[in-house]
């Protein structure tokens, strides 16, 4: 530390901490408005150096250490400290030394990813009957409030189609994919402990294929969906989802229902 002048009022000192290679680790200007002695400045520099050392050790142990927290060291006969423009000011011969954390450092921002699967039951893809199957999905957090949710569909018709005149009919399969862009609305609870809702809008494409392999038809649809996610603990959650949409292809030609609806139930695991 270097004292500017013993005769000046107020007294100020420039304190610098360097490492073994001579690189400046931290630098601070301290001011004593009492201008009576150098002891408060010496104590302030010592306390500040201890704070810097603690912060550097914590940063080395934990890359996610919060650099914005303030550290306070108190001496006997403490008085109120004041901080102005990033410089530390010490009042009185004995007082409280308050120091903000070292210069902010870049922290890693990680995005949450959720992997899961749903059991779905859908109506409106064919002239009669519904479709039941599995729908694995991936949810990627774009921001704390917006997520992207791509999903796949693998299902089979709940009843045979094309029967008549004694014919047994065939069982159709449903293969498809859907991508939703969702606004995530957390509930009024502690983060990761409760129920949150995803309000989504998405587009999907798929095919309906009879077991005979003939008359495969394409499906394109769009519509809103709502997903309720309840945390069970350890990143595992129970999910309940409903969607409503409109078939954009094959409606007029084959009189496929214009509107389709789906109910889904499943689980997911969150990774961060």
Secondary structure, DSSP 8 states (H G I E B T S, - for coil): -EES-TT-SSEEEEEEEE-TTS-EEEEEEEEESS-S-SHHHHHHHHHHHHHHHHHHHHHHH-TT--TT--EEEE-SS----EEETTEEEE-SSS-EEEE--SS---------EEEEEEEEEEESSSSSSEEEEEEEEEEEEEETTEEEEEEEEEEEESS-BS-BTTB--B-EEEEEEEEEEEEEEE-SSSTTSSEEEEEEEEEEEEEEEETTS-S-EEEEEEEEEEEEEEEEETTEEEEEEEEEEEE-SSHHHH---SEEEEEEEEEEEEE-
